[in-house]
Each structure stands twice: as structure tokens, then as C-alpha cells.
Amino acid sequence: MFIILNKSAPDDPYYSATSCKNGTKPKQVEIIAIGFDPTCVVTTRGEYRFVNRLAGSPVTICMGHGGRCETGHGAPQELQDGVTIQPGEARTLPFPGAGERNYPITVRSEWVTFVRPDLVIRIESSNSGK
């Protein structure tokens, strides 16, 4: 009996713990007064653009949940530490990984309490046909 392992599958269960069903495919994710819009994004690219639409409130986005950054899991350092985006500015961030992977992303601000602070970026392989 042979077992064939999918080498492109995520090696850390952290990346599959958060679901992303019925994700949209916008060109960028906007951070607005309630938080992320949309909350589930599907892409085959290894990066994504975030735009801070809040007037006067810088925000920090990072890998995590509920406004808390998580470290480890082999993610790029800037996703672990958090990236601050000033009002009206945009940043393109890397989301590496072979195969399918769900990146849980959260947003926080000293001046805003977000109703929807969490987002999932679902990276799909370009040949998945989804």
C-alpha cells in the first residue's frame, strides 16, 4: 500500500483552522469603519493589497484573530509583527505558500473598535479551477 503525500498542502494546521467559504475576488481589501470589507477573499496571487479608508486613524494589520497578532507558523515577519497603514494609504503584503492555504488576518487601531476585525485570505493554487 502506498500513500501519496501532497507536498503543496500546508504543513501547519493553523492555516486551515479558519474557513473561507464563498469568498470574493476583489483586487484589494478595504479597511472601513466596521473593519474589513469583505471578510473572505480568494486569490491565486502570492500578495494582496490593503487600503485604509478611515479618515484620521492609522490601522495595524497582522496575522491573527480578534485584533491580536499571532507569531510563528512560518509566516512572513511583517505579518507576525503587524504592518501599520496610515489613513488613505495602501500596502501590498505577501502571502506565500504552495497549494491552498487560509491566512487569518486581523486589524486593530488605538482609536477605532472594529465590529469585523477579522479577514481570511485564501490562497488557491492556480490550477485548482476554483
Disulfide bonds with the S-S distance in Angstrom:
Cys20-Cys40 1.84
Cys62-Cys69 2.02
